[in-house]
């Protein structure tokens, strides 16, 4: 089994069975992840990272992966909340070939029926991946949680001036988590980030940073903000460029969360 064989298998099935854009997004995401793990198949992967990467809700993810399983492209074991991530397995050839052959064998009968039916009476397929209400993905959920914490701590509404930049800032944080904590469960990531957000909003003593606190500011001023969270004071070099490497930012996030845990446990030192 290799990358090209699985891609060819996907397009072979696509000729005989309808595959939605959401199903394709999920399948190729899992394919890319497996390739990145040197084809360690099966492999565990948190739903949170999938939702953030392909832009869907967890409910949609569960529906889509069930459809991929029914088509014979994957198998999976659901995760257990706070205990383990879902485990995914990419399937090759045997099961898929049987499904494709079965569908192809039906083609003559289908064509004969179509010749006897007026094309105008054929109903248009319903795309179940286009719900009436807009989807809320994981990045939007984290922005909402930051806004809620801000309002609870400050007693005022958090105004988002540029949604694209706010989403980009959260996306960078999630990308760092993916690299540094690949097995982190969705609930653990949410709790850790909520605590980090709370510390940034409530424990930043610098007046300007306090008044202008936002997700974008947290990314742009990681060095200064985390110096405050760790030491309770600003850095001597306030003009220093912000941390830009993944390792630096991940280290700062971890330090902020660690201090926040101690703070909640009654030991702020």
C-alpha positions, 0 to 999 in steps of 0.5 A, spaced: 500 500 500 502 506 498 500 513 496 499 513 489 495 506 490 490 509 495 489 515 491 488 511 484 483 507 488 479 513 491 478 515 484 476 508 481 470 508 486 469 515 485 467 513 478 461 509 480 459 512 487 457 519 489 463 522 494 461 528 497 466 534 498 466 533 505 468 525 504 473 527 499 476 532 504 476 527 510 479 522 506 485 526 503 486 529 510 487 522 513 491 519 507 496 525 508 496 524 516 498 517 515 503 518 510 506 523 515 506 518 520 511 513 515 504 509 514 503 507 521 496 504 519 492 504 523 493 511 527 490 515 532 488 522 531 484 527 535 477 530 532 479 537 534 485 537 529 481 534 523 475 539 524 480 545 525 484 543 518 478 541 514 473 546 517 467 542 519 463 541 526 465 534 530 457 532 528 459 533 521 466 529 522 462 523 525 457 523 519 462 523 514 467 518 517 461 513 517 459 514 510 467 513 508 466 506 512 460 504 509 464 505 502 469 501 504 475 506 504 476 506 512 475 503 518 475 507 525 474 506 532 471 511 536 475 515 541 473 515 549 472 522 552 478 524 556 481 517 555 483 516 548 483 519 541 479 515 535 483 510 531 483 510 523 485 505 518 485 506 511 483 500 507 486 498 500 483 494 494 479 487 497 473 491 500 473 497 496 474 492 489 468 488 491 464 494 492 466 497 486 465 491 482 458 490 485 456 497 483 459 497 476 455 490 475 449 494 476 450 499 470 447 496 464 440 495 468 441 502 471 442 505 463 436 501 461 431 504 466 434 511 464 432 509 457 425 508 459 424 514 464 424 521 462 430 525 464 426 531 467 423 527 472 429 525 475 430 528 482 436 532 483 441 529 489 440 533 495 447 535 498 447 533 505 453 537 506 450 543 505 445 544 511 441 550 512 445 553 518 452 555 517 457 550 520 461 552 527 468 549 526 473 548 532 477 555 531 470 559 531 469 555 538 475 557 541 474 564 539 467 564 542 470 561 548 476 567 548 470 572 548 466 569 553 472 569 558 474 576 556 466 578 558 466 574 564 473 577 567 472 584 564 465 585 565 464 588 557 463 585 551 469 583 546 469 586 540 472 582 534 475 587 529 478 583 524 475 575 524 480 573 519 486 575 523 483 572 529 482 566 526 489 566 523 491 567 530 487 561 533 490 557 527 497 558 529 496 556 536 492 549 534 498 548 529 503 548 534 499 544 539 498 539 533 506 538 532 508 539 540 502 535 543 500 530 537 496 525 542 492 531 546 485 530 546 480 535 544 477 536 551 485 537 554 486 542 549 480 546 550 481 546 557 489 548 557 487 554 552 481 556 556 486 557 562 491 560 558 486 565 555 484 567 562 491 568 564 492 573 558 486 577 560 486 577 567 494 577 569 497 582 564 499 588 568 502 592 562 497 597 561 497 598 554 497 590 553 491 590 558 487 595 554 488 592 547 488 584 549 486 580 543 488 573 540 492 577 535 496 581 540 497 574 544 500 571 538 504 578 536 507 579 543 508 572 546 515 574 549 512 580 553 506 577 555 509 570 557 514 574 561 509 577 565 505 571 566 511 568 569 515 573 572 509 578 574 513 584 570 514 586 563 521 584 559 527 589 559 527 590 552 520 592 550 521 593 543 524 586 542 521 582 536 515 577 538 517 569 538 516 567 531 518 559 531 513 554 533 518 551 539 518 558 542 511 559 542 509 552 544 514 553 550 511 560 552 504 557 551 506 551 556 509 556 561 503 560 561 498 554 562 503 551 567 503 557 571 495 558 571 494 551 574 499 552 580 494 559 580 488 555 580 491 550 585 492 556 590 500 556 589 501 562 584 509 561 585 
